[in-house]
Every structure is written in C-alpha cells, then in structure tokens.
Amino acid sequence: MYRWPELQFGSWNPSEVAYRARETDSVVQLIEALNNDATRECALHLLSKNRAIREEMAPLLWYSVGTISILLQCVAANPSTKMPFIEAKLPLYLYPLLNNTNKERPHQFLRLASLSVIGALAKVDDPNVINFLLESEVFPCCIRSMEVGDVLSKTVATYIVYKILINEEGLRYCCTVAERFFALVRVLGSMVLKLAEEGQLAENPSIRLLKHIIWCYHRLSESPRSCDGLRFFLPVILSDAAFIDIFRQGDPSAVPHLQQLFHNVSNRTSRIQTIETMIRPLVKG
C-alpha cells in the first residue's frame, strides 16, 4: 500500500480534524478512481468542485502513484487536446527526466511515466506531432532511454522511435545524418545482445521489446541509404534458428517483418550470403 505524505491541518479542534480527515479520505478515493477509464471523467469533475481541501489536493495528486502521468496521457492522447498540449510545449518539461542516466527504481518509474506521455502523442500517425517531436529533439532522449532504461522503458522508447521512422520525414531525419543512424543501430543491436546475454529473449516483456526492435530494423531497411549500412550492423543472432523460434511461439506477427528485413538487406548486396535463403526453411518450420 502506498503511503501518502502526512498532511498538516494546523491547530484545529478534534471535530474539525475528524471532518477534514473524512474529506481527505474522499479525495483519496476520487484520485484512485482516476486510474479507471470508466470513472475518470466523473472523478475529475468531483475533484474540480472540491473547494474545502484545495491546499491538500496538490500533494495528494503529486504523491499518488501514476496520477500525474495518467492526467498528462489523457491530455496527450485526446484528439481535441493533443495539439494544444503540444503548442503549449508541455512535453518539453518531460525531456530532462528522459535524459537522466540514473537506473535506480524511482528514476525508472519517472522515465517510464514520461515516455508513456510521449508515446501517447506519437501513437496516432499525425505529421504535426512527428514534426514537433523531431524539432524538439526527442530522438536523443529516446536513445538515452533505450540505453539506460529497464525493459518497459526500452520498449516504449523503441516504440516512439518506430512511430517516428514510419513517418517519411522521420525516416529521413534518422537516415540522412550518419551520427543519428549509427546511434540508433548501435543501441538497437546493443539491446538485442544484452537480452541474449542475460537469457531474457524468451520472456514476455522482452518479446514485445524485440518486436519493436525488428520493426525499427525493418523500417530502416526500406531506406536504400540506411539499408546499405544495416548489412554491417545487424546482430548475427537475428538469423539464428532459436531466435526465430522465439517469435514463432511468442509473437508470430513479427516473423514476416524479420523475413522482409533480410530480404531488403540481401537485395542491396551481392557480396554476402543471402540470409533470407538461410531462414526461409526455419520460418516455414
């Protein structure tokens, strides 16, 4: 159970303190209701009308687990508030949390919460959103999170990068500057190898991360310029039979992307053995 911060009620008499305590309990219940999609709107309405405990509401909202992130995600994800949220440049306040390199659990939580807000923005394929994310330099923040975050943070950060790559302007952004391309493929390869070294490839959270990694590789392979570079940076383990079996059993939808990735790369070169030929029998089982 999460411990709420102690509230100071001043020098009130016992009956007043008891009344305020009941009011606090009521607000706590409303804040907890924010976690439920079905009760969120009603809870927000009642909280906005609660005048008696206004001074205590701020710390209650701030210290309750995930509440601020939920409120920001709601604004970031809603079509009617997404652009005002961006125009106010509120996402920029989250970027310092993404550039933090501390790996301790509280920092990981802040990192994941911040990434979730950015992910809510990027979820819908809106060119205006992608342009804002590119102009505000979210790409280096995602790379940093992919380097130091836990599996969940890495997954959301990789998803955001993929949503950027899906946009043509985003793909050009990542592929026309060598430093950006090398930074991305380096961290993608590093995540794959680290999961392999730690024996986490077959774990459910890791499979989701690996799927997003494959999607990023696949999208990069659709750019002739970056496809030429991929042949030197694709981890060898990607063509391993055991690795392909992980996807076949855990998430078969990723197998076609992996197959197309190797097809694109192999078509760009005649100097290496075609990996697609190697994995086709494995994919068919």
Secondary structure, 3 states (H helix, E strand, C coil): CCCCCCCCCCCCCHHHHHHHHHHHHHHHHHHHHCCCCCCHHHHHHHHHHCCCCHHHHHHHHHHCCCHHHHHHHHHHHCHHHHHHHHHCCHHHHHHHHHCCCCCCHHHHHHHHHHHHHHHHHHCCCCHHHHHHHHHCCHHHHHHHHHHHCCHHHHHHHHHHHHHHHHCHHHHHHHHCCHHHHHHHHHHHHHHHHHHHHCCCCCCHHHHHHHHHHHHHHHHHHCCHHHHHHHHHHCCHHHHCHHHHHHHHHHCCCHHHHHHHHHHHHHHCCCCCCCHHHHHHHHHHC
